[in-house]
Amino acid sequence: MDLGLQDRVFLVTGGSRGLGYATAQALVAEGARVLLAGRDEQSVRRSAGALGAVGVPADLGEPDAAERLVAAATEAYGRLDGALVSVGGPPAGTALGTTDAQWQGAFDSVFLGAVRTCRAVVDALPPEGGSLALVLSTSVKAPLAGLAASNGLRPGLGMLAKTMADELGPRGVRVNGLLPGRVLTDRLRELGLDADAVPEDIPLRRYGDPAEFGRVAAFVLSPAASYVTGTMVTVDGGYARSL
């Protein structure tokens, strides 16, 4: 199936590794052009070079980051058709054990950074519209043990995606959320995931590969998903028990 991505331009934040990089790979494989963003300059440059993409280091917690990235994308490619908004997960911790400073840092990066990015991207989209996808988590539907900050912020972003879908739909702009489960990324390994164990609580009895997420994300962003908006797309091998 042709996803209709040839020569379309996407901003991919958190794109130097993990789910963001896997999505960028899938987009480029379908003919799209990508601007990769991430906090670590060396990692961004290396990943962008591997894909033949443009790489720009940026921390979405900084107020001017979103505008800089959108300006860089339009300068490099002449247009912008959408974005994958992926922000690194906040530190692990309990609800009451997370300090005010940690809550504020998580909010500035995970929540406000995503809002600013969506705002900047939407302002740059062509008249015919475009597509946004926010990388969230299955914590949108059910809490994950030991990840209180994520449990507090991700559901709000999920509802924000639905709200933006309502507001932007008349302009031809689609907005969706992507809910990865146990996909083998550096983030999950940092949280102590045993990649060699057989996960009995996942119906498919294995962890996901980032490429499997990337292909779903590329489809959701693409014109092939032209009637999909305001929804949460779960990519978790059946792990989530809720609908």
C-alpha positions, -999 to 999 in steps of 0.1 A, spaced: 0 0 0 13 35 -9 11 57 22 12 88 1 43 101 20 65 109 -10 82 143 -5 61 152 25 80 168 54 78 159 90 94 171 122 103 142 145 112 152 181 129 128 203 142 115 170 177 105 177 169 71 192 141 48 203 105 53 190 112 86 174 141 73 154 121 42 144 93 64 131 118 86 112 132 55 96 97 44 85 89 78 71 121 81 52 116 46 38 83 58 24 98 88 7 92 115 33 117 141 43 125 145 80 139 169 104 152 151 135 154 168 169 168 156 202 186 169 233 220 153 226 237 171 197 261 143 188 234 117 188 211 139 167 238 145 141 247 109 139 211 97 135 202 123 110 233 115 90 223 78 89 189 87 75 200 115 51 179 138 72 184 172 88 193 171 125 188 199 150 196 196 187 168 210 209 153 205 244 115 209 242 116 222 278 131 254 264 104 280 255 119 288 220 127 252 210 95 245 191 97 277 170 133 270 162 126 235 150 97 245 128 117 273 113 146 249 106 123 224 89 107 250 66 140 265 58 155 231 49 126 217 30 103 246 21 72 232 38 60 212 68 32 186 66 32 173 102 51 161 132 57 132 155 59 148 190 79 125 212 93 137 245 115 116 268 97 101 298 100 119 332 120 102 360 106 73 378 91 79 413 60 78 435 32 103 435 41 118 469 78 112 467 83 133 435 95 167 444 80 200 433 111 206 411 107 172 395 70 178 388 78 212 373 106 198 352 84 170 339 55 194 331 78 219 313 93 192 291 66 165 286 35 186 287 42 222 279 70 212 254 44 191 235 19 219 235 43 244 222 55 220 195 19 213 183 11 250 182 42 259 162 37 230 137 0 238 132 9 274 124 33 262 97 10 236 80 -2 242 44 -38 253 37 -48 217 29 -39 206 65 -16 180 79 -11 155 107 2 154 142 8 123 164 18 125 200 38 96 215 22 90 248 20 57 268 -4 30 279 -4 51 311 -31 72 293 -55 43 301 -40 27 332 -12 37 357 22 22 355 38 13 388 66 36 398 60 62 371 38 87 389 49 117 368 41 99 336 8 87 350 -1 123 359 9 140 326 3 115 298 -35 112 302 -38 150 300 -19 150 268 -42 123 254 -72 145 262 -54 174 247 -49 154 214 -86 148 213 -94 185 220 -70 196 192 -86 170 168 -120 187 175 -106 222 170 -84 215 140 -105 190 121 -123 217 101 -89 229 89 -80 194 76 -55 188 105 -56 154 121 -43 148 156 -39 114 172 -21 98 202 1 68 200 3 45 231 34 23 231 36 -5 256 66 -26 263 87 -18 233 124 -25 236 140 9 238 168 24 259 142 40 281 127 7 291 161 -8 297 169 21 320 138 13 339 150 -22 345 132 -42 319 147 -77 315 148 -80 277 156 -117 279 126 -127 299 94 -140 283 66 -115 293 37 -137 304 15 -106 308 18 -97 271 -5 -119 249 21 -121 221 46 -133 247 74 -110 235 84 -74 237 79 -51 208 106 -39 184 108 -1 178 104 -7 141 69 -22 148 59 11 165 75 32 137 55 16 110 23 22 129 33 58 135 42 64 99 8 51 88 -11 73 113 8 103 101 3 95 65 -25 104 40 -34 67 40 -50 73 75 -69 103 62 -101 95 82 -83 87 115 -83 116 140 -89 121 177 -80 85 186 -55 67 208 -37 40 189 -22 13 212 9 -5 201 16 -29 230 12 -66 219 -21 -67 238 -6 -57 271 -33 -31 281 -63 -47 296 -87 -18 290 -104 -9 257 
